[in-house]
């Protein structure tokens, strides 16, 4: 077994007792056979790296990566080292043709504050390339590293292309143009990342074969990125569990997290659970748009807060869709408020802004949420799961109100026999789930219910098609609507 270099740390052990001991191997030979207790890995110092933060360690680190790809052994950049690089470190698996290829690299440092890479150039610190064309899936795992940039505008901490079934854990990425910039990222997980102090936090999008589908963030902190926190373009089933979106943005065009045109496969969009968003600036903490396709989103648990007078979002959540799009958002058990006393609430900055939803086929479901300031809670202007939102009980021959329900009916105007306008204190917008119900078994034709800014026109016809006043009281109820 030709071994060029072996570092063996056995400690104080009894003779012949090698259980649970560290056996590290760094070799250029592919002819290695080790006892099952041994865990071979690739080091960096043995390939000429200094790890002093000043010397250019690019070539040594690339040699270690290439060796890890060749052998399938894990590369363990040494704890306490600071590796300065002046060109991208390329992890290239684009030639992989089989999902069962055994050379699946694992890169594991000594901890996110212990093993550091200084990216002293304008490109990517790590350039990760998976199997081309969506063919072979080529997993990779990276753990326990800190990636620091020098604030160059187009630099990238992790550049991902065709990253399928990848895992990135306990990474800190700071000082980059993009913390993460990914194309064709599919079925991958990002655990306990800190994406902080970059120009843009992360971006996921399609380039060749796949929108960013079925990706998951767990306990990710995305904070103080100057342009925005995160941008997901297309894709479906993006899941974010725990963590924070905070302090992102620097002007009115910024945002915390934005998902554009989600729901490519399965019509699922964003699922966000237990995430805390605060002190972002710009359009919204969470911004959901649907220019060409609809999707279903869920936000539950967690909370939203604004706290600074000159650094805040216009809405905690902004929901947009065009006239022909069917999209939905379910909000459940979410808290909305502010931190400190510097920020002052204003009616023009609601918790949830749906003014960009122009179509009839969108809906937002409100269940069990807690607005600190009820005057800013447009949740009462969303669909409720069941029950009427507006009830007018009146005398048909005069239009005189007898009673109202849901406190939104202003008055009823009688234009003539069987022709009434019900006016509302707050504007109504209809959806495909909206319908009218009346007392006395009177049938209301569909044409009787038309969308208006703040009223509903009701016309009651007999079988001959003539308008008439029904006998007795008339009750008009509007279901499945929102103000």
N, C-alpha and C positions, 0 to 999 in steps of 0.2 A: 504494500500500500504506500505509494510514494506521496509523502506529505511535505510540502515546502515549508509550512509554518504551522505550529500548533501551540495554542495558549491553553494550558491546563491549570485550573484553579480548583484544587481538591480540598483545601483547608486542612484542619486537623481531623483526620479520620483514622479509624481503626484499620489494620491491615485487611485488604480485600473488601472493604466496605465502600462502594462507589455509588450508593443509592442517593438520589436527590442532589447530586453534585453537578456543578457547571462544567461542561466539556465543550469548549468552543474551538472550532476549526476554521482556518482561513487558508485556502489552498487554490492554486491554479490547476490542480489535477482533477480530472473528472472520474478518476479511478479511486473511489472512496467507499469503504465499507466500515461502518461504525456499529458498535453495540447499540441496541435499541434505547438504552438510557441516555445516549449522547444526542445532543441537539446541534447539528452543524449550522454555522451561520457565517456570513461574510462580514469582515470588518473593513474599515476604511484607512486606518493608519498604516496598515501593511501595504497599501497601494500608493503611499506617498503623501497622504493628506496630513496637514499639520493641525487643523482644527483650532487655530489661534485667532480666527476672525479677521486676519489681515492678509495672509497669503492666499493666493488663488488656488482653491481646492477643487475646481471644476473637473479637471481630468481624472483625478483620483476618485472622486465620487462617481463619475460616469463609468470608470472601470469596475467599481464595485457593483453598480447597477447591472452592467452587462454580464458580469459573472453570476449575479443572482438570477437573471433571466436564463442563462445557459444551464445552470444546475438545478434551479428550483429551490435553492437554499434561501433563507431569509437574510436580508441585509440589515445589520444593526449598526447604524451610525452611532458612534460612541457617545455615552452620556458625558456631559460637561464640555463637549466640543462645540465650537462655532465655526461652521464651514462657510467660507465666502466663495460665491460662485459668480462668474462673469459671462456665462452662457447658460441656456436651458439644460437641465438634466432630463434626458429623454428616456422614458420607459416605454419602449416600442414593442407592442405585441400585435402589430397590424398584420404580421405574416401568419398568425395562428389560424389554423384551419379546422380545429376540432375543439368541442367543448371539454373534451377529456384530456387535453394537453396538461401534463403534470407540472409544467414550469409556471406555476401561478405565484407571482412574487409577493412576498410579505416584507414590508419595510417598517421596522419598529425601532424608534429611538428610545432614549432614556427618560423621556417625559417632555411635555410641551414647553417647559421652561428650562430643560436640561440640555436637549439636543437641538441646536439652532442652525438654520440655514439663512445666511444673508444673501439675498438676491441683488447683486450690485450691477444690474443692467436693465434694459427696457423690455425684455421678453418675459417668458414664463420661467418661474423657478423650477417647477416640475411640469414637464410636458408628457402627459399620459395618453397613449394611443392604443386603442383596443382593436379587435378584429374588424376588418374593413367590411363595408357594405351590409352590416347587420347579420352577417353569416355566423361565424364562430363567436360565442361569448367568451370573454377573456378576463376573468375576475382579477382584481388586484386589491391588496389591503395596505393601507398606510396608517401608522399609529404613532402617537406620542412624539410629535415634532412641533417645533416653532418655526414658522416661515416669515421672515421679515424682508420687506422691500425698502427701497430708498425713495419712495413716493414719485416714481416715474409714471406718467399718465397712462401708458399702454402696457405696463407690466402686469403680470398675472401670477398669483400664488400657485394655484392649481389650474392648469389648462387641460381639460378633459375632452377627448374625442372618442366616440364609440365606447364609452365606459359603461359596460353592462355587468351587473352583479358585483359591483365594486363596493368596498367598504372603507370609509375614512373616519378614524376615531381619534379623539383627543388631540386635535390639531389646533394651533393658534396661527392665524394668518393676519398680518398687519402691514400697513405701509405700502400696499400695492395699488395699481390702477384698478384691477379686478381682484377681489379675494379669490373667487372661483369663477371661471368662465367655461361652461360645458356645452358641447353639442352632441346630440344623439346619446344622451345619458338615460339609461333605462334600468329599472329594478335595483337601484343602488341605495345605500344607506349612509347617512352622515350623522355621526354620534358625538355629542359633547364637543362640538367645534366652537371656537371663538373666532368670529369673522369681524374684526374690529379695526377702526381707524384706516380704512381703505378709501379710495375714491368711490368705488362702487362695491357693494358687498358681494353679491353673486348674481349670475345670469345663467339660465338654462334654456336651450332652444334647439330646434331641429336644423340639421344641415344636410344629411344624406338619407338616412333611413328611418329615424324614429324621433317623434316628439318626446319631450322629457316626461315619460310615463312611469308611474308606480315607484316614485322616489320618496324617501322618508328622511326627515330631520328629527332627531331626538335630542332634547336638551341643548339645542343650538342657541348660542348667543350671537345675534347679529346687531351690532351697535356702532354708533358714531362713524358711519360711512358717509362721506360728504354729499354725494349725489343721490344715492338711494341705498336702501338695504338689500332688497332682493327683487329680481325680475324673472318671471316664468312665462315664456312665450309659447302658447299652445300647451299641449300635454294634458295629462289626466291623472287623477288619483295622486296628487301631491299631498303628502301627509306631514304635518308638523306637530309634534307632541312635546309639550314643555318648552322651556327656554324663554327667550325674550327677543323683542324687536324694539330697540330703543335708541333715541338720540340720532337717528339717521336723517339726512337731508340738510340743506343749507338755504333753500329758497322756496318760493311758492310752487315751483314745478316738481319738487322732490316728493318722495313717499317712503313708507316703510317697506311694505311688501306689495307687489303688483302682479296679478295673474291676468294675462291677455288671452282671450279666446280659448279657455280651457275646455276640456270635454271631448278631446279628439277620439278617444276610444272608451266606450262605455258611458260617455256623457258625465263622468264624474270629474269634479274640479278640485277645489281646495278643501281639505279637511284639517282643521286647526283645533287642537284640544289643549287647554291649560296653558296657553301662551300669553305672556304679559307684554303689552305694548305701551310705551310711554315716551314722551318728550321727542317724538319725531316731528319733522317739519314738512309742510307742503300740502299736497292734495289730501292724503289720507294715511292712516296707519296701515290699513288693508284696502286695496283698490282692485275691484273685480270688473273687468270689461268683457263684452261679448259682441264684437263687431260683426262676426260671421257665423258663429255657432253658439248653441246654448250649453249649459252645464249646471250641475247641482253642486252647491257648496254647503259646507257645514262648519260653523264656528260655535264651539261650546266650551264652557268653563273659561278660566282666564279673565283678563280684564284689560281695559283701555283707560289711559289717563293722559291729560295735558297739564303742564305745570309752569310754562314760561310765557311771559307776555309777548316776547318777540320771536319765539321759536315754538310753533305749534302747527297742527294740521287743521285743515278746514272741516274735516269730518273724521271720526274714528274709522268708519267704514263707508266707502263709496261704492255703489252698485250701479252699473250701467249696462243697458242692452238696447239694440235697435228695434224697430217696429215689428220685424218678422221673427224675432228670436224668442225661444222658450227657455228661460233660465230661472233658477231658484236659489235662495239662500235660506238656510235654517239657522236661527240664532237661539241658543238655549243656555240659560244659566250664566250669562256673561254680565260682568259689572262694568259700568261706565261712570267715570268721574274725573277728578283732577287731583294733583298732588301739590301741596303748598297753597299759598294765597296769591302768588304773583299773577297767575292766569285768571282772567275774568271770562265767565261764560257769556256767549252772545247768541241770539236766535239764528244768526246767519251761519253759525258753526254747529250744526246738530251732531248728535252722536252717530246717527246713520243717515247718510244722504242718498236719496234715491232719485234726485232730480234728473240724473242722466239716463234713467230708465224710461224711454219714450214709448215703448210698445205696449200692447195690450196683454202680452202673454208672459210677463214676468211676475214673480211673486216673492215676497219675503215673509217667512214665518217667524213669529215672535213667541217664545215660550220661556217663561220663568227668568227673564232678565231683570237686572236691577240698575235703573238709571239714577244717578245721584241727584240730578236736576230734572224733574219730570217735564219741565217746559221744553227741554231739548230732546226729549225722548220721542222720536218719530216712530218708535215701535208701535205706538197706538195708531199710527198711520199705516200699519202693515196689515196684511191678512192675519186674521186670527183663525186657529184651527177649530172651526165650528161656530155656529151662532150668527145672528144678523148683526151688521154694523150700524144700520140706520133703519129706524121704524117710524113711520108717520101714520097716526090714526086720526081720521078726519071725517067730516060730514060732507058727502059728495055734492049735495046741491049748493053748498056755499063755499066749500074748501076750508071751513073753520077747523082748526086743530082741536082735537079732543085730548090727545096725549102723544108724547114722543118717547122714543127709546134711543139709547146710546148718546144722548145729549148733542147730537150733531144736526138734527133737523131744525132749520130756521123757521120756515113757514111753508104753506101750500097755497098756490095761486090757482084759481079756477078760471080757465079761459072760455069755457062753455061746457055744454053737456059732455061728460066723459072725457074731458081734456084738462089735465092738471100738470102743474110743474111743482115738484118738491125741491125746495131750495135748502142748501146745506151751509153750515157755518164754516166748514173746512172743505176744500175741493175734493171731489172724488175722482179716482181713475179706475176704469173698469179693467177686468182681466177676463180671460176665457172662462174662469170659474164663477164669474159674477152672474147673478140672476135675481129676478124679482119674484116675490110671492105676494098674493093678495088674499083678503078674506072673501067670504061669500062664494067661494069656488069660481071666481071670475077668471077666465083665461086671458092672459096678457100676451099678445103676439110678440115675437122677438123684436119687431120693428119699434115697439113701444119703448125699448130701453136703449137709449143712445148715450154715448160718452159725452159729457160736458165738463166744464171746469168746476162748476159748483152747483149743478142741479141735475135732476132727472125728469124728463118729460114723459108722462104716462097718458096713453089714450086707450079708452075702453070701448070696444066695438061689440055689437050684437051679431047674430049669425048673418044678418043682411049686410053687415059691414058698416052700420051706422053707429056713430058715437052716442052713448047714453049714460045717464047717471044711475048707478046701481042703487037699490033700495037699502036703507040702513047705513050703518057705519062702514067705512072702507079703511082697511089697513094695508099699507104698502111697506114691505120689508126688503132691504137690500142685503144680500148675502155675498160672501166671498170677495169683498171689495176691500179697498183701503183708501184712506183720506189722502 
